């Protein structure tokens, strides 16, 4: 019975996301698996935002109260059945090398699934103390009790923040609370399924994008590169199980992909979806604000360059989605981990750069992805200023630069802080680096 309720929660998430998706996206080229995957991501954000609004107006959470408002959109989908048609094209694999990549990809995915189900209740420290703790509180209280964010009993000695990281946005714990409300119990196992589901949906989005942009062989190669990363095991069923970094990677990558599609196709609908997904990323972790800022800046510059100033109205989307939590947090003065009162420690810069650079060669987490990215970066100097490359490098560069600044502000020991965060930071941008590598190789050897 619990499994059936969980499936209903997943279907409802997709339905809610599909409603929002169709409000923004008028292009019929997005359908099938890509539509399903993107709609699920948007649905997670929509439900969390809905729960946040319910708390502000005093409406207690329940699966029924959350579901009823979305039923008014049901007639829309009865008219647009094409959205759900999933076409499975079986392709002939003539190349032994391509067959090898396919088999290894399937094998790696099998190992990931096996590891997940063997450790289905795995949870890391941040997972239980930050995301699941808040989710359980919202599930039990049926609302957001803002007093927990300033509870002195949750204060962490030696830091300006609490154990539950009071300054972090509530997107993820609210959605987990929705899952628990629907199934009627707190469950780490069903919560963890959301992580592996999001990961699989990211693979769908990335594959569809690479297939559109390049060809089947390059799409398989891209999925192979991502699935082969040993870091996947840590984030799905290891020391980082339950951490928000994998969910952030899914939303940020999908947001950037829709931005690139909007540029390629010269269609505003894709760019608006990109802003929507980037806004959701900013509501997962504060780190997501960097992805949102990068996309918003590129969107603004593109609009100005093409003199399409009316496009700027879409910047209201992130403002409306992101601002409520950050305004509430500042008004109620929730504690924060960052403390700039002691100033910026520029003397740490050399140490920070060296330690981050060392992480680029962490074969245990990323194999040779980052050395390959650095080599590609060096050899792509002739095309690096092309529009496509600049967009990817702006996002990757802003993420890394932002963390360099954070490490210069943190009250923690910078080396220890970097070593605990760097692999997770690089994991969130790894799909973008894969796209960059494939694009460079395509332009240099295939397109010619």
N, C-alpha and C positions, 0 to 999 in steps of 0.2 A: 504493500500500500504506500509506503514511504517513497519507494522508487517511482511509482506512478505519479505521486504528487511532485516529485522532483522533475520528472519529464514535463509535467504541466507547467512548472515554473520556467523551464528552459524555453518551451514553446511560447509562453506568454512574453518572455524577454525578447524573443525574436519578433513577435507580433508588435510589441510596443516600439521596438526599434524600426521596424518596417514602416510603421505609421509616420514616424518622424522623417525617415529616409525619403519617403515619397513626397513629403511636404517640401523638401529641399531639392531633391533630384528628379528632374523631369525627363532625363535622358533614358530611353528604353534599352540602351546598350548594356546597362547594368542589370543583370538578371541571373537566375540560377544560383550556383554556389557562391559567386561573388556577392550577390545580393543578400543571400542568407547570412554569410559570414559578417559582412559589414553591418547588417541590420542587428545582429546579435550584439555587437560592440556598442552600437548606438543605443540599443535597448537597455543595456546595463546602465549606461549613463542616464537615460531618460527616467528609469525607475528610481535610481538614487536621487536624482534631482527632485522627483515627485515626492519622495519621502522627506527630503529636506524641507520642501515647501509645507508639507503636512505638519511637520514639527513646529514651524514658525507660526502657523495659524491655529495650532492646538488640536489637530485631528490625529487620533491615535492610529497606529499602523494595524492593518489586517490585510490578508491576501484579497479579500473581497473588496475592501475600500480602494485598494491599489488597482484592482483589475477593472472595476466597473467603468471608470471614465474612458477607458480605451475602446470599449465596445462600440462607441459611436463611429469609429473608423472602419468597422467591419465591412460595411457595404462597398468601401473603396476597393477591397481586395477581391471581392466577388466579381468585380468587373475587370480585374487585371490579373488573370490566372497565369499569363505568360511569365510573370515574375518568378514563379515557383518551378518552372520547367527546368529540370537539370539534365543537360546533355552530356552523356558520357561517350567521348570519342576514343575508341581503342586505336592506338597508334602502333604501327609496325616499327620495331626497333632493329635496324640493320647493323648499327655500329656495335661491335663487341665492347668498346669502351663505354658507350652510353648504357648498354645493358649492365655493365659492371657498376656504374654509378646508381642505376635504378635498384639493383639488388642490394647494394650497400645501404642505400637510403631506406629500403623496406626493412632490412635487418636492424638498422639503428632505431627506427621507429618501434620495431618489435621489442627491442631492449628497453626503450623508454617506457613503453606500456607495461612491460614485465616489472621493471623497477618500481613504477608507480603503484601497481596493484600489490606488490610485495610489501611496500611501505606506504600504504594508502592513508594511514593516519599520521604520517611524518609531518612535523611542524618545527620550524626554526624559532629562535628566541623572539625575533621581531614579529614573526607571524602570529605567535600566541599573545605577546605582550601589547602589540599595537593593533593589528587588524582584527584578529579573532576576539580579543578582549572587548573592543568597542562593539563589534558585531553582536556579541552575546548580550552586552548591556542594552543595545537598541532592541534586540529581540525580546528581552525580558521586560523592559520598560514600555515597549510599544511606542516609543518616541525618542527624541534626542534629549537626554537630560544634560544640559550644558554644564551643570555643577561638577560633573566628573572630571572636566578638563582643568579645573583649578583645585581639585581635592589634594590637600597637603599630604595625605597618606600615600599618594602615588608619586610624590616627588622623588627624583633620582639624585642621590647624594653626589655632589661635585659638579652637577650640571644645572643649567637654568631651565631645563624642561622636565617633564614627567616621564615615567616608564612607558606610558601609553602614547607619548609624543603628541601632546595636546595641540600643537600647531599644525599637524598634518591634516589635509582635507579628508572628507568623510565618504567619498564616493565608494570605495571598496567595502568598508565595513557596513555601509548601508545596504549595498547589494547583497552581501552575505546574510545580513539580517532578513532581507526579503526571502532568500532561499530558506532560511530557518523558519520563518513565519509560514511559508507555504507547506513545508514538510511537517511542521509542528514540533520540531525539536532542534536543539543545537547539535551539529554534527561536523566534525573536522573532515571526515571522509567525503561527505557530499559537498562541503565547501571546497575541498581540494580538487574535486572533479572540475570545478570552474577553471582552475589553472590549466589543466591538460586540455580542456575544451577550447579555451582561448588560444592555446598554443597551436592546436590543429587548425583552427580557423585562420590564424595568422599564416600558416603554411598555404592554405587555400588562396588567401589574398595575394601573397607573394608569388605563388605559382601562376595565378591568372594574370598578374601584372607582367611578369617576365615573359609569359607566353604571348601577350599582346605586344610587348616592346621588342622582343627578340624572336625566338623560336622554341620549339619543344625541347631541343637539346640543352639550350641555355636555361630554360625553366627548370629542367631536371637537375642541372648542375647547381643552380642557385639553392634549390631545396636540399640537395646533398650537402652543400657547404654549411647550411644552417643546422640541419639535423645532426651532422657529424660533430658538432661542438660538444666536448665533454661537459661544459657548463650547464647544458640542458638537464643533466641528471641531478645536479645540485639544486636547480630551481624548481624541478617538478617533484622530486622525491628525496631530497638530500638536505644539506645544512641550510639552504635558502628556501625550503618548502614553506609556502604561506607568505613569503615576502612579496611585496608589490612590484618588484622590478620586472618580472616576466609580463605581468598585466600591463605595466607601463610601456614595455617594448612593443606589445601587440597594438596598443592604441596609437602610440607615436609613429610606428612604422606604417600603419594603415593610413594615418593622417598625411604623412609625407608622400606616400604612394598616390593618394587621391590628389594631392597638390600637383605632383608631377604629371599625372594624367590630365588635370585641368590645363596645364601649360601646353602639353602636347596636342590636346584636342581643341584647345582654345574655347573651352566651355566653362562658364561660371559655375555651373551646378557642381562640378567636381571640386572646385575651390571652396565652395560653401560647405560641402561635406568635410573637406579637409579641416576647415576651421572648427567644425562641430567636434570632430574626433580629437583635435589638438586641445580643445577646451576640456574634453573629458580626461585627457592625459594630465592636464593641470589640476584636475580634481581628484586624481589618484594619489599623486605625491607632489610636493612642492617642486621636485625635479622636473615635473612635467611642464612647469611654467616656461622652461627654456625652450622646449619644443613648440609651445604655443607662441612664444615671442618670436622665434625664428620664422614660423609660418606666417604670422601676422605681419612681420616686417617685409618678408618677401612678397606677400599678397599686396601690401600697400605700395611698395616700389613698382611692382608689375602694373598695378592699376594706374599709377601716376605716369609710368612710361608709355602706356597705351592711351592715356588721357580718358580713361573710363572712371571718372570720379564717383559716379553713382554706385560703383561696385563697393565702395568703402562702407556702405550701409551694412554690409555683412559682418563688419567688425563689431557690430552690436551683439552678435551671437555669443562670442566669448565673454564679452562684458556682462551679459545677462546670466550666463551659466556659471562663470567663475567668481564674480564679485561677491555674491551673497555670503559664502563661507568666509572669505578673507575680510569682509567688512565686520561680520559677527565676531570673528577671532580678534580683530583689533579693538573693537568696542568693548568686548568683555575681557580684554587683556590676558589672553591665554599665554602661558609660558612658551618660550621658543628655545630650540637648541642652539641657534646662532646667537652669538653675543658680540656685537661690534663695539661695545663700550671701551674695549682695550685697544681699539684701532686695528688697522690692517697690518699684518706681520709680513712685510715685504722680504724680510730676511729669510723667510721660509721658501721663497719662490724656487731657488735652485734645487733644494731638497725635494720639493713637490714634483718638479718637472722630471727629475731623475727617477723617482719612485714610480711615477705614472708610466714613464718610458719603459721601465723594467717590466711592468705589467703587460706591455705590448708583446712581450716575448714569453708569456706564461703559456707554455705548450700544454700544460695540464688542464687548462680551462678552454683554450681557444685554438689549440693546435698551431697552425702556421697562418691563421687568418690575418692577424694584424701585421706581421712582417710582409705578407703578400700585399696588404693594403698600402703599406709604406712604399714598397717597391713600385706598385702601380701609380702611386701619387708622384713619385720621382719621374717615371717614364711617360706620364701623361701631360708633361709640361706644355706640349703643343696645343692641347685641346682643353686644358684646365680652366680656361676662362670662357668656355662655351657655357651657355645658359644652364644646361642640365647638370654639369659638374659643379658649377658654382652653388646651385641650390642644395645639393647633397653635402658639399663641404661646409656651407654656412651652418647647417643643422649640426653636423658632427663637431665642427669647430666651436660653436656656441656652447654645446653641452660640455665639452672638455674644459673650455675656458671658464665656464661658470663654476665648475667644481674646483678649479685652481683657486678661484676667488674664495670659495667656501672654505677651502683648506687653509687659506691665509687668515680667515676670520674665526675659525673654530677654537674653542677653549681646550679641545683635546689635543693630545700629542699628534702632530701632523702625520708622521710616518705611520703610526698605529692606525690613525683614522683612514689614511689612504689605503693601507693594506686591507682594511676591513670593507672598503667601499669600491675600490678601483675596478675589481673584476665585475662587480654588479653594474657599474657605470658603463663599462665597455660592452657588456652584454646587451644593454638597451640599444646601443647604436650598431651592433654587429650586423643586423640585416641591411642597414643602409650602406655599410662598408662593402657588403657582398654585392649590392646593386651597383655601387661605384666600380668595383673590380670588373664585373661582367660588362658594364657599359664601356669601359676603357678597352677591354679585349675585343668587344664587338666592333667598336669604331676603328681599332687599329688593324684587325686581321680579317674580319668577316665582311663588314660593310664596304671595304675597299674593293 
